[in-house]
Amino acid sequence: MNMMPYLGDRREIADANELIARFGELAGSEAAALADRSRDLGNHIHFCRWRQIERLIVLMSVGRAVGTVH
């Protein structure tokens, strides 16, 4: 499974930062809950968006570089 998120625009970074500021360590869980809520409403676009934000939050929480460093 690829954990590198796809970011369509910088709003996703802002949303990830907002969730981290509001929920701290639980920010990823909140993003997952938002994704699940979107899926339950049949909104696959927001479902995918919140899943990518969840992945971004996990990536931002790692204290080192991930992937190739040039």
All heavy atoms as a GROMACS GRO file, in nm:
protein
  550
    1MET      N    1   0.084  -0.117   0.000
    1MET     CA    2   0.000   0.000   0.000
    1MET      C    3   0.089   0.124   0.000
    1MET      O    4   0.181   0.136   0.078
    1MET     CB    5  -0.090  -0.002   0.123
    1MET     CG    6  -0.181   0.115   0.133
    1MET     SD    7  -0.294   0.087   0.270
    1MET     CE    8  -0.317   0.252   0.321
    2ASN      N    9   0.058   0.217  -0.089
    2ASN     CA   10   0.134   0.341  -0.098
    2ASN      C   11   0.082   0.440   0.005
    2ASN      O   12  -0.034   0.478   0.001
    2ASN     CB   13   0.122   0.398  -0.239
    2ASN     CG   14   0.206   0.523  -0.258
    2ASN    OD1   15   0.277   0.565  -0.170
    2ASN    ND2   16   0.197   0.579  -0.375
    3MET      N   17   0.169   0.484   0.094
    3MET     CA   18   0.128   0.578   0.198
    3MET      C   19   0.154   0.723   0.159
    3MET      O   20   0.126   0.815   0.234
    3MET     CB   21   0.198   0.547   0.330
    3MET     CG   22   0.147   0.423   0.398
    3MET     SD   23  -0.028   0.431   0.436
    3MET     CE   24  -0.033   0.558   0.559
    4MET      N   25   0.214   0.746   0.042
    4MET     CA   26   0.239   0.883  -0.002
    4MET      C   27   0.108   0.942  -0.053
    4MET      O   28   0.046   0.889  -0.143
    4MET     CB   29   0.346   0.886  -0.112
    4MET     CG   30   0.480   0.832  -0.067
    4MET     SD   31   0.550   0.922   0.073
    4MET     CE   32   0.608   1.067  -0.008
    5PRO      N   33   0.066   1.052   0.006
    5PRO     CA   34  -0.063   1.110  -0.032
    5PRO      C   35  -0.056   1.184  -0.165
    5PRO      O   36   0.048   1.236  -0.204
    5PRO     CB   37  -0.093   1.208   0.081
    5PRO     CG   38   0.040   1.247   0.133
    5PRO     CD   39   0.128   1.125   0.115
    6TYR      N   40  -0.170   1.187  -0.233
    6TYR     CA   41  -0.186   1.272  -0.351
    6TYR      C   42  -0.249   1.401  -0.301
    6TYR      O   43  -0.352   1.399  -0.234
    6TYR     CB   44  -0.277   1.206  -0.455
    6TYR     CG   45  -0.318   1.304  -0.561
    6TYR    CD1   46  -0.231   1.335  -0.664
    6TYR    CD2   47  -0.440   1.370  -0.555
    6TYR    CE1   48  -0.266   1.428  -0.761
    6TYR    CE2   49  -0.476   1.463  -0.651
    6TYR     CZ   50  -0.389   1.492  -0.753
    6TYR     OH   51  -0.424   1.584  -0.848
    7LEU      N   52  -0.188   1.513  -0.334
    7LEU     CA   53  -0.241   1.642  -0.293
    7LEU      C   54  -0.286   1.719  -0.417
    7LEU      O   55  -0.204   1.752  -0.502
    7LEU     CB   56  -0.136   1.722  -0.217
    7LEU     CG   57  -0.082   1.654  -0.090
    7LEU    CD1   58   0.030   1.735  -0.030
    7LEU    CD2   59  -0.193   1.632   0.009
    8GLY      N   60  -0.414   1.746  -0.424
    8GLY     CA   61  -0.469   1.817  -0.538
    8GLY      C   62  -0.439   1.966  -0.533
    8GLY      O   63  -0.421   2.030  -0.636
    9ASP      N   64  -0.432   2.022  -0.413
    9ASP     CA   65  -0.399   2.163  -0.397
    9ASP      C   66  -0.358   2.189  -0.252
    9ASP      O   67  -0.364   2.100  -0.168
    9ASP     CB   68  -0.514   2.255  -0.439
    9ASP     CG   69  -0.642   2.231  -0.360
    9ASP    OD1   70  -0.634   2.223  -0.236
    9ASP    OD2   71  -0.749   2.221  -0.421
   10ARG      N   72  -0.316   2.310  -0.224
   10ARG     CA   73  -0.262   2.341  -0.092
   10ARG      C   74  -0.367   2.346   0.018
   10ARG      O   75  -0.334   2.349   0.136
   10ARG     CB   76  -0.179   2.467  -0.095
   10ARG     CG   77  -0.257   2.591  -0.123
   10ARG     CD   78  -0.168   2.711  -0.118
   10ARG     NE   79  -0.183   2.785  -0.242
   10ARG     CZ   80  -0.106   2.884  -0.276
   10ARG    NH1   81  -0.006   2.919  -0.201
   10ARG    NH2   82  -0.127   2.948  -0.387
   11ARG      N   83  -0.494   2.346  -0.019
   11ARG     CA   84  -0.599   2.344   0.084
   11ARG      C   85  -0.590   2.219   0.169
   11ARG      O   86  -0.625   2.222   0.287
   11ARG     CB   87  -0.738   2.354   0.020
   11ARG     CG   88  -0.771   2.495  -0.028
   11ARG     CD   89  -0.907   2.498  -0.089
   11ARG     NE   90  -0.906   2.409  -0.206
   11ARG     CZ   91  -1.013   2.375  -0.275
   11ARG    NH1   92  -1.130   2.419  -0.242
   11ARG    NH2   93  -1.002   2.297  -0.381
   12GLU      N   94  -0.546   2.109   0.109
   12GLU     CA   95  -0.534   1.984   0.186
   12GLU      C   96  -0.429   1.997   0.295
   12GLU      O   97  -0.446   1.943   0.404
   12GLU     CB   98  -0.504   1.867   0.093
   12GLU     CG   99  -0.629   1.820   0.023
   12GLU     CD  100  -0.620   1.823  -0.128
   12GLU    OE1  101  -0.509   1.841  -0.179
   12GLU    OE2  102  -0.723   1.807  -0.192
   13ILE      N  103  -0.321   2.071   0.268
   13ILE     CA  104  -0.219   2.093   0.370
   13ILE      C  105  -0.277   2.180   0.482
   13ILE      O  106  -0.256   2.152   0.600
   13ILE     CB  107  -0.094   2.157   0.308
   13ILE    CG1  108  -0.032   2.060   0.206
   13ILE    CG2  109   0.008   2.195   0.416
   13ILE    CD1  110   0.074   2.122   0.119
   14ALA      N  111  -0.351   2.282   0.444
   14ALA     CA  112  -0.414   2.369   0.544
   14ALA      C  113  -0.514   2.290   0.629
   14ALA      O  114  -0.519   2.308   0.751
   14ALA     CB  115  -0.484   2.487   0.476
   15ASP      N  116  -0.592   2.203   0.566
   15ASP     CA  117  -0.688   2.121   0.641
   15ASP      C  118  -0.616   2.025   0.735
   15ASP      O  119  -0.659   2.005   0.849
   15ASP     CB  120  -0.779   2.044   0.546
   15ASP     CG  121  -0.880   2.134   0.477
   15ASP    OD1  122  -0.907   2.244   0.528
   15ASP    OD2  123  -0.933   2.092   0.372
   16ALA      N  124  -0.505   1.966   0.689
   16ALA     CA  125  -0.427   1.877   0.776
   16ALA      C  126  -0.373   1.954   0.896
   16ALA      O  127  -0.382   1.908   1.010
   16ALA     CB  128  -0.313   1.813   0.697
   17ASN      N  129  -0.318   2.073   0.871
   17ASN     CA  130  -0.267   2.155   0.981
   17ASN      C  131  -0.376   2.193   1.079
   17ASN      O  132  -0.355   2.194   1.200
   17ASN     CB  133  -0.199   2.281   0.926
   17ASN     CG  134  -0.059   2.254   0.877
   17ASN    OD1  135   0.012   2.173   0.935
   17ASN    ND2  136  -0.021   2.321   0.772
   18GLU      N  137  -0.494   2.226   1.027
   18GLU     CA  138  -0.606   2.262   1.114
   18GLU      C  139  -0.648   2.145   1.203
   18GLU      O  140  -0.670   2.161   1.322
   18GLU     CB  141  -0.725   2.310   1.031
   18GLU     CG  142  -0.842   2.352   1.117
   18GLU     CD  143  -0.962   2.396   1.035
   18GLU    OE1  144  -0.944   2.436   0.919
   18GLU    OE2  145  -1.074   2.390   1.089
   19LEU      N  146  -0.657   2.026   1.143
   19LEU     CA  147  -0.693   1.908   1.223
   19LEU      C  148  -0.587   1.879   1.329
   19LEU      O  149  -0.621   1.845   1.443
   19LEU     CB  150  -0.712   1.785   1.133
   19LEU     CG  151  -0.837   1.785   1.046
   19LEU    CD1  152  -0.839   1.662   0.956
   19LEU    CD2  153  -0.963   1.792   1.129
   20ILE      N  154  -0.459   1.895   1.294
   20ILE     CA  155  -0.352   1.872   1.390
   20ILE      C  156  -0.363   1.973   1.505
   20ILE      O  157  -0.348   1.938   1.623
   20ILE     CB  158  -0.214   1.879   1.322
   20ILE    CG1  159  -0.197   1.758   1.229
   20ILE    CG2  160  -0.102   1.885   1.425
   20ILE    CD1  161  -0.078   1.768   1.135
   21ALA      N  162  -0.391   2.099   1.472
   21ALA     CA  163  -0.403   2.202   1.575
   21ALA      C  164  -0.522   2.175   1.666
   21ALA      O  165  -0.514   2.197   1.787
   21ALA     CB  166  -0.418   2.340   1.509
   22ARG      N  167  -0.631   2.126   1.610
   22ARG     CA  168  -0.753   2.103   1.689
   22ARG      C  169  -0.752   1.972   1.766
   22ARG      O  170  -0.803   1.964   1.877
   22ARG     CB  171  -0.876   2.106   1.598
   22ARG     CG  172  -0.909   2.246   1.549
   22ARG     CD  173  -1.030   2.249   1.459
   22ARG     NE  174  -1.147   2.200   1.528
   22ARG     CZ  175  -1.255   2.150   1.467
   22ARG    NH1  176  -1.260   2.144   1.337
   22ARG    NH2  177  -1.358   2.109   1.537
   23PHE      N  178  -0.695   1.866   1.704
   23PHE     CA  179  -0.709   1.732   1.762
   23PHE      C  180  -0.576   1.668   1.805
   23PHE      O  181  -0.577   1.557   1.860
   23PHE     CB  182  -0.780   1.639   1.663
   23PHE     CG  183  -0.921   1.684   1.633
   23PHE    CD1  184  -0.948   1.756   1.518
   23PHE    CD2  185  -1.024   1.655   1.720
   23PHE    CE1  186  -1.078   1.798   1.489
   23PHE    CE2  187  -1.154   1.696   1.692
   23PHE     CZ  188  -1.180   1.768   1.577
   24GLY      N  189  -0.465   1.733   1.777
   24GLY     CA  190  -0.336   1.679   1.818
   24GLY      C  191  -0.311   1.540   1.760
   24GLY      O  192  -0.327   1.519   1.640
   25GLU      N  193  -0.274   1.448   1.848
   25GLU     CA  194  -0.242   1.312   1.804
   25GLU      C  195  -0.362   1.239   1.743
   25GLU      O  196  -0.345   1.138   1.676
   25GLU     CB  197  -0.188   1.230   1.920
   25GLU     CG  198  -0.051   1.276   1.967
   25GLU     CD  199   0.002   1.190   2.080
   25GLU    OE1  200  -0.060   1.086   2.112
   25GLU    OE2  201   0.105   1.228   2.137
   26LEU      N  202  -0.480   1.287   1.768
   26LEU     CA  203  -0.601   1.223   1.714
   26LEU      C  204  -0.644   1.282   1.579
   26LEU      O  205  -0.750   1.247   1.527
   26LEU     CB  206  -0.716   1.236   1.814
   26LEU     CG  207  -0.692   1.169   1.949
   26LEU    CD1  208  -0.808   1.197   2.042
   26LEU    CD2  209  -0.672   1.019   1.931
   27ALA      N  210  -0.561   1.368   1.521
   27ALA     CA  211  -0.596   1.433   1.394
   27ALA      C  212  -0.618   1.331   1.282
   27ALA      O  213  -0.711   1.344   1.203
   27ALA     CB  214  -0.488   1.533   1.354
   28GLY      N  215  -0.534   1.229   1.275
   28GLY     CA  216  -0.551   1.126   1.172
   28GLY      C  217  -0.682   1.052   1.187
   28GLY      O  218  -0.750   1.023   1.088
   29SER      N  219  -0.720   1.024   1.310
   29SER     CA  220  -0.848   0.957   1.336
   29SER      C  221  -0.965   1.046   1.297
   29SER      O  222  -1.066   0.998   1.245
   29SER     CB  223  -0.860   0.920   1.484
   29SER     OG  224  -0.761   0.828   1.520
   30GLU      N  225  -0.952   1.176   1.320
   30GLU     CA  226  -1.059   1.268   1.281
   30GLU      C  227  -1.072   1.275   1.129
   30GLU      O  228  -1.183   1.276   1.076
   30GLU     CB  229  -1.031   1.407   1.339
   30GLU     CG  230  -1.139   1.507   1.308
   30GLU     CD  231  -1.275   1.475   1.368
   30GLU    OE1  232  -1.283   1.396   1.465
   30GLU    OE2  233  -1.376   1.528   1.318
   31ALA      N  234  -0.959   1.278   1.058
   31ALA     CA  235  -0.963   1.276   0.912
   31ALA      C  236  -1.028   1.148   0.861
   31ALA      O  237  -1.108   1.150   0.767
   31ALA     CB  238  -0.822   1.291   0.855
   32ALA      N  239  -0.996   1.036   0.926
   32ALA     CA  240  -1.058   0.908   0.887
   32ALA      C  241  -1.208   0.911   0.911
   32ALA      O  242  -1.286   0.861   0.829
   32ALA     CB  243  -0.993   0.793   0.965
   33ALA      N  244  -1.249   0.971   1.022
   33ALA     CA  245  -1.393   0.981   1.052
   33ALA      C  246  -1.463   1.069   0.949
   33ALA      O  247  -1.575   1.037   0.905
   33ALA     CB  248  -1.413   1.038   1.193
   34LEU      N  249  -1.398   1.178   0.908
   34LEU     CA  250  -1.456   1.264   0.804
   34LEU      C  251  -1.467   1.189   0.672
   34LEU      O  252  -1.566   1.204   0.598
   34LEU     CB  253  -1.374   1.391   0.788
   34LEU     CG  254  -1.381   1.488   0.906
   34LEU    CD1  255  -1.272   1.594   0.895
   34LEU    CD2  256  -1.519   1.552   0.914
   35ALA      N  257  -1.367   1.107   0.641
   35ALA     CA  258  -1.372   1.026   0.520
   35ALA      C  259  -1.487   0.925   0.527
   35ALA      O  260  -1.564   0.910   0.431
   35ALA     CB  261  -1.238   0.952   0.500
   36ASP      N  262  -1.500   0.859   0.640
   36ASP     CA  263  -1.608   0.761   0.656
   36ASP      C  264  -1.745   0.827   0.644
   36ASP      O  265  -1.836   0.773   0.582
   36ASP     CB  266  -1.596   0.690   0.791
   36ASP     CG  267  -1.476   0.597   0.797
   36ASP    OD1  268  -1.420   0.562   0.690
   36ASP    OD2  269  -1.438   0.559   0.910
   37ARG      N  270  -1.757   0.945   0.703
   37ARG     CA  271  -1.884   1.019   0.695
   37ARG      C  272  -1.917   1.053   0.549
   37ARG      O  273  -2.030   1.037   0.505
   37ARG     CB  274  -1.874   1.146   0.780
   37ARG     CG  275  -2.007   1.204   0.818
   37ARG     CD  276  -1.994   1.314   0.923
   37ARG     NE  277  -1.911   1.274   1.036
   37ARG     CZ  278  -1.818   1.349   1.094
   37ARG    NH1  279  -1.796   1.471   1.053
   37ARG    NH2  280  -1.748   1.303   1.195
   38SER      N  281  -1.816   1.097   0.475
   38SER     CA  282  -1.836   1.129   0.333
   38SER      C  283  -1.877   1.005   0.254
   38SER      O  284  -1.965   1.011   0.169
   38SER     CB  285  -1.709   1.190   0.273
   38SER     OG  286  -1.682   1.315   0.334
   39ARG      N  287  -1.810   0.893   0.283
   39ARG     CA  288  -1.845   0.767   0.215
   39ARG      C  289  -1.988   0.728   0.244
   39ARG      O  290  -2.063   0.690   0.153
   39ARG     CB  291  -1.750   0.656   0.259
   39ARG     CG  292  -1.778   0.522   0.188
   39ARG     CD  293  -1.714   0.405   0.259
   39ARG     NE  294  -1.762   0.401   0.397
   39ARG     CZ  295  -1.687   0.366   0.499
   39ARG    NH1  296  -1.562   0.332   0.484
   39ARG    NH2  297  -1.738   0.364   0.621
   40ASP      N  298  -2.028   0.740   0.370
   40ASP     CA  299  -2.165   0.703   0.408
   40ASP      C  300  -2.269   0.791   0.340
   40ASP      O  301  -2.381   0.746   0.315
   40ASP     CB  302  -2.182   0.710   0.560
   40ASP     CG  303  -2.099   0.605   0.633
   40ASP    OD1  304  -2.052   0.508   0.568
   40ASP    OD2  305  -2.080   0.621   0.756
   41LEU      N  306  -2.230   0.914   0.308
   41LEU     CA  307  -2.320   1.005   0.238
   41LEU      C  308  -2.314   0.986   0.085
   41LEU      O  309  -2.387   1.053   0.012
   41LEU     CB  310  -2.286   1.151   0.272
   41LEU     CG  311  -2.312   1.192   0.416
   41LEU    CD1  312  -2.255   1.332   0.442
   41LEU    CD2  313  -2.461   1.188   0.447
   42GLY      N  314  -2.227   0.897   0.041
   42GLY     CA  315  -2.214   0.871  -0.102
   42GLY      C  316  -2.126   0.971  -0.175
   42GLY      O  317  -2.128   0.977  -0.298
   43ASN      N  318  -2.050   1.049  -0.102
   43ASN     CA  319  -1.964   1.150  -0.163
   43ASN      C  320  -1.823   1.093  -0.177
   43ASN      O  321  -1.738   1.110  -0.089
   43ASN     CB  322  -1.964   1.278  -0.079
   43ASN     CG  323  -1.895   1.392  -0.149
   43ASN    OD1  324  -1.806   1.371  -0.230
   43ASN    ND2  325  -1.935   1.514  -0.116
   44HIS      N  326  -1.798   1.025  -0.289
   44HIS     CA  327  -1.669   0.958  -0.307
   44HIS      C  328  -1.554   1.057  -0.325
   44HIS      O  329  -1.441   1.027  -0.290
   44HIS     CB  330  -1.675   0.861  -0.425
   44HIS     CG  331  -1.696   0.927  -0.557
   44HIS    ND1  332  -1.821   0.969  -0.599
   44HIS    CD2  333  -1.610   0.960  -0.654
   44HIS    CE1  334  -1.810   1.024  -0.718
   44HIS    NE2  335  -1.683   1.021  -0.754
   45ILE      N  336  -1.582   1.176  -0.376
   45ILE     CA  337  -1.476   1.274  -0.395
   45ILE      C  338  -1.423   1.322  -0.259
   45ILE      O  339  -1.301   1.324  -0.236
   45ILE     CB  340  -1.526   1.393  -0.480
   45ILE    CG1  341  -1.553   1.342  -0.623
   45ILE    CG2  342  -1.424   1.507  -0.480
   45ILE    CD1  343  -1.619   1.443  -0.712
   46HIS      N  344  -1.512   1.356  -0.168
   46HIS     CA  345  -1.467   1.399  -0.035
   46HIS      C  346  -1.411   1.282   0.044
   46HIS      O  347  -1.319   1.300   0.125
   46HIS     CB  348  -1.579   1.467   0.042
   46HIS     CG  349  -1.600   1.608  -0.002
   46HIS    ND1  350  -1.694   1.690   0.055
   46HIS    CD2  351  -1.539   1.683  -0.097
   46HIS    CE1  352  -1.690   1.808  -0.004
   46HIS    NE2  353  -1.597   1.805  -0.096
   47PHE      N  354  -1.463   1.162   0.021
   47PHE     CA  355  -1.406   1.043   0.086
   47PHE      C  356  -1.258   1.031   0.050
   47PHE      O  357  -1.172   1.020   0.138
   47PHE     CB  358  -1.482   0.917   0.043
   47PHE     CG  359  -1.411   0.791   0.082
   47PHE    CD1  360  -1.414   0.745   0.212
   47PHE    CD2  361  -1.339   0.718  -0.012
   47PHE    CE1  362  -1.349   0.628   0.249
   47PHE    CE2  363  -1.273   0.601   0.024
   47PHE     CZ  364  -1.278   0.556   0.154
   48CYS      N  365  -1.228   1.037  -0.079
   48CYS     CA  366  -1.089   1.024  -0.124
   48CYS      C  367  -1.003   1.140  -0.072
   48CYS      O  368  -0.889   1.119  -0.030
   48CYS     CB  369  -1.082   1.019  -0.276
   48CYS     SG  370  -1.156   0.870  -0.346
   49ARG      N  371  -1.058   1.260  -0.072
   49ARG     CA  372  -0.985   1.377  -0.025
   49ARG      C  373  -0.947   1.361   0.122
   49ARG      O  374  -0.831   1.384   0.160
   49ARG     CB  375  -1.072   1.501  -0.044
   49ARG     CG  376  -1.008   1.628   0.002
   49ARG     CD  377  -1.101   1.747  -0.028
   49ARG     NE  378  -1.041   1.870   0.014
   49ARG     CZ  379  -1.044   1.916   0.139
   49ARG    NH1  380  -1.107   1.848   0.232
   49ARG    NH2  381  -0.985   2.028   0.171
   50TRP      N  382  -1.042   1.321   0.207
   50TRP     CA  383  -1.011   1.306   0.349
   50TRP      C  384  -0.918   1.190   0.375
   50TRP      O  385  -0.835   1.194   0.468
   50TRP     CB  386  -1.138   1.295   0.432
   50TRP     CG  387  -1.206   1.426   0.446
   50TRP    CD1  388  -1.328   1.463   0.396
   50TRP    CD2  389  -1.156   1.543   0.513
   50TRP    NE1  390  -1.356   1.594   0.427
   50TRP    CE2  391  -1.252   1.645   0.499
   50TRP    CE3  392  -1.039   1.571   0.584
   50TRP    CZ2  393  -1.234   1.773   0.552
   50TRP    CZ3  394  -1.022   1.697   0.637
   50TRP    CH2  395  -1.118   1.796   0.621
   51ARG      N  396  -0.923   1.085   0.294
   51ARG     CA  397  -0.827   0.974   0.309
   51ARG      C  398  -0.686   1.023   0.279
   51ARG      O  399  -0.590   0.985   0.348
   51ARG     CB  400  -0.861   0.857   0.216
   51ARG     CG  401  -0.969   0.768   0.267
   51ARG     CD  402  -0.922   0.689   0.390
   51ARG     NE  403  -1.030   0.605   0.432
   51ARG     CZ  404  -1.077   0.599   0.555
   51ARG    NH1  405  -1.023   0.669   0.652
   51ARG    NH2  406  -1.179   0.522   0.585
   52GLN      N  407  -0.671   1.107   0.176
   52GLN     CA  408  -0.539   1.160   0.144
   52GLN      C  409  -0.490   1.252   0.255
   52GLN      O  410  -0.371   1.252   0.289
   52GLN     CB  411  -0.541   1.233   0.009
   52GLN     CG  412  -0.568   1.143  -0.110
   52GLN     CD  413  -0.469   1.027  -0.122
   52GLN    OE1  414  -0.354   1.033  -0.078
   52GLN    NE2  415  -0.515   0.919  -0.181
   53ILE      N  416  -0.579   1.330   0.312
   53ILE     CA  417  -0.541   1.417   0.424
   53ILE      C  418  -0.500   1.332   0.544
   53ILE      O  419  -0.403   1.365   0.614
   53ILE     CB  420  -0.656   1.515   0.458
   53ILE    CG1  421  -0.672   1.616   0.343
   53ILE    CG2  422  -0.630   1.586   0.591
   53ILE    CD1  423  -0.794   1.704   0.354
   54GLU      N  424  -0.569   1.222   0.567
   54GLU     CA  425  -0.529   1.130   0.674
   54GLU      C  426  -0.386   1.080   0.650
   54GLU      O  427  -0.303   1.080   0.742
   54GLU     CB  428  -0.626   1.012   0.679
   54GLU     CG  429  -0.589   0.907   0.781
   54GLU     CD  430  -0.676   0.783   0.772
   54GLU    OE1  431  -0.760   0.772   0.680
   54GLU    OE2  432  -0.659   0.695   0.859
   55ARG      N  433  -0.355   1.041   0.528
   55ARG     CA  434  -0.219   0.994   0.496
   55ARG      C  435  -0.118   1.107   0.515
   55ARG      O  436  -0.006   1.083   0.562
   55ARG     CB  437  -0.214   0.941   0.353
   55ARG     CG  438  -0.289   0.812   0.336
   55ARG     CD  439  -0.277   0.758   0.194
   55ARG     NE  440  -0.350   0.634   0.183
   55ARG     CZ  441  -0.467   0.621   0.123
   55ARG    NH1  442  -0.524   0.725   0.063
   55ARG    NH2  443  -0.527   0.505   0.118
   56LEU      N  444  -0.156   1.229   0.476
   56LEU     CA  445  -0.066   1.343   0.493
   56LEU      C  446  -0.037   1.367   0.641
   56LEU      O  447   0.078   1.393   0.678
   56LEU     CB  448  -0.128   1.469   0.430
   56LEU     CG  449  -0.048   1.598   0.448
   56LEU    CD1  450   0.091   1.586   0.386
   56LEU    CD2  451  -0.126   1.714   0.389
   57ILE      N  452  -0.136   1.357   0.725
   57ILE     CA  453  -0.117   1.377   0.869
   57ILE      C  454  -0.020   1.273   0.924
   57ILE      O  455   0.070   1.306   1.002
   57ILE     CB  456  -0.253   1.374   0.942
   57ILE    CG1  457  -0.333   1.499   0.907
   57ILE    CG2  458  -0.233   1.361   1.093
   57ILE    CD1  459  -0.478   1.494   0.952
   58VAL      N  460  -0.036   1.149   0.882
   58VAL     CA  461   0.057   1.044   0.927
   58VAL      C  462   0.199   1.078   0.880
   58VAL      O  463   0.295   1.070   0.957
   58VAL     CB  464   0.013   0.906   0.874
   58VAL    CG1  465   0.121   0.802   0.896
   58VAL    CG2  466  -0.117   0.864   0.940
   59LEU      N  467   0.212   1.119   0.755
   59LEU     CA  468   0.342   1.154   0.701
   59LEU      C  469   0.404   1.272   0.775
   59LEU      O  470   0.523   1.274   0.804
   59LEU     CB  471   0.329   1.187   0.552
   59LEU     CG  472   0.456   1.212   0.474
   59LEU    CD1  473   0.542   1.086   0.473
   59LEU    CD2  474   0.422   1.253   0.332
   60MET      N  475   0.322   1.371   0.809
   60MET     CA  476   0.371   1.489   0.881
   60MET      C  477   0.413   1.455   1.024
   60MET      O  478   0.493   1.528   1.084
   60MET     CB  479   0.263   1.598   0.882
   60MET     CG  480   0.239   1.659   0.746
   60MET     SD  481   0.093   1.765   0.740
   60MET     CE  482   0.146   1.903   0.840
   61SER      N  483   0.362   1.348   1.079
   61SER     CA  484   0.395   1.311   1.218
   61SER      C  485   0.527   1.236   1.230
   61SER      O  486   0.579   1.221   1.341
   61SER     CB  487   0.282   1.228   1.278
   61SER     OG  488   0.279   1.098   1.221
   62VAL      N  489   0.581   1.191   1.119
   62VAL     CA  490   0.710   1.118   1.120
   62VAL      C  491   0.821   1.219   1.140
   62VAL      O  492   0.827   1.321   1.072
   62VAL     CB  493   0.728   1.039   0.989
   62VAL    CG1  494   0.864   0.973   0.985
   62VAL    CG2  495   0.617   0.937   0.973
   63GLY      N  496   0.909   1.192   1.231
   63GLY     CA  497   1.014   1.287   1.265
   63GLY      C  498   1.138   1.279   1.178
   63GLY      O  499   1.246   1.321   1.222
   64ARG      N  500   1.126   1.225   1.060
   64ARG     CA  501   1.243   1.216   0.971
   64ARG      C  502   1.195   1.223   0.827
   64ARG      O  503   1.076   1.216   0.800
   64ARG     CB  504   1.318   1.086   0.995
   64ARG     CG  505   1.234   0.961   0.969
   64ARG     CD  506   1.313   0.833   0.994
   64ARG     NE  507   1.228   0.717   0.975
   64ARG     CZ  508   1.194   0.664   0.858
   64ARG    NH1  509   1.239   0.717   0.748
   64ARG    NH2  510   1.118   0.558   0.849
   65ALA      N  511   1.290   1.237   0.736
   65ALA     CA  512   1.258   1.240   0.594
   65ALA      C  513   1.207   1.104   0.549
   65ALA      O  514   1.258   1.000   0.592
   65ALA     CB  515   1.380   1.280   0.512
   66VAL      N  516   1.108   1.104   0.463
   66VAL     CA  517   1.050   0.980   0.409
   66VAL      C  518   1.073   0.980   0.260
   66VAL      O  519   1.046   1.081   0.192
   66VAL     CB  520   0.899   0.972   0.441
   66VAL    CG1  521   0.838   0.848   0.379
   66VAL    CG2  522   0.876   0.974   0.591
   67GLY      N  523   1.121   0.870   0.207
   67GLY     CA  524   1.147   0.861   0.063
   67GLY      C  525   1.289   0.905   0.031
   67GLY      O  526   1.376   0.914   0.117
   68THR      N  527   1.312   0.931  -0.095
   68THR     CA  528   1.444   0.969  -0.141
   68THR      C  529   1.473   1.114  -0.106
   68THR      O  530   1.392   1.203  -0.129
   68THR     CB  531   1.453   0.952  -0.295
   68THR    OG1  532   1.419   0.818  -0.326
   68THR    CG2  533   1.591   0.984  -0.344
   69VAL      N  534   1.590   1.137  -0.049
   69VAL     CA  535   1.634   1.271  -0.016
   69VAL      C  536   1.746   1.308  -0.113
   69VAL      O  537   1.846   1.238  -0.123
   69VAL     CB  538   1.684   1.279   0.130
   69VAL    CG1  539   1.734   1.420   0.162
   69VAL    CG2  540   1.574   1.238   0.224
   70HIS      N  541   1.728   1.416  -0.184
   70HIS     CA  542   1.830   1.459  -0.282
   70HIS      C  543   1.914   1.569  -0.226
   70HIS      O  544   1.875   1.652  -0.155
   70HIS     CB  545   1.761   1.508  -0.412
   70HIS     CG  546   1.689   1.399  -0.481
   70HIS    ND1  547   1.749   1.312  -0.567
   70HIS    CD2  548   1.559   1.361  -0.474
   70HIS    CE1  549   1.660   1.226  -0.612
   70HIS    NE2  550   1.544   1.255  -0.557
   0.00000   0.00000   0.00000
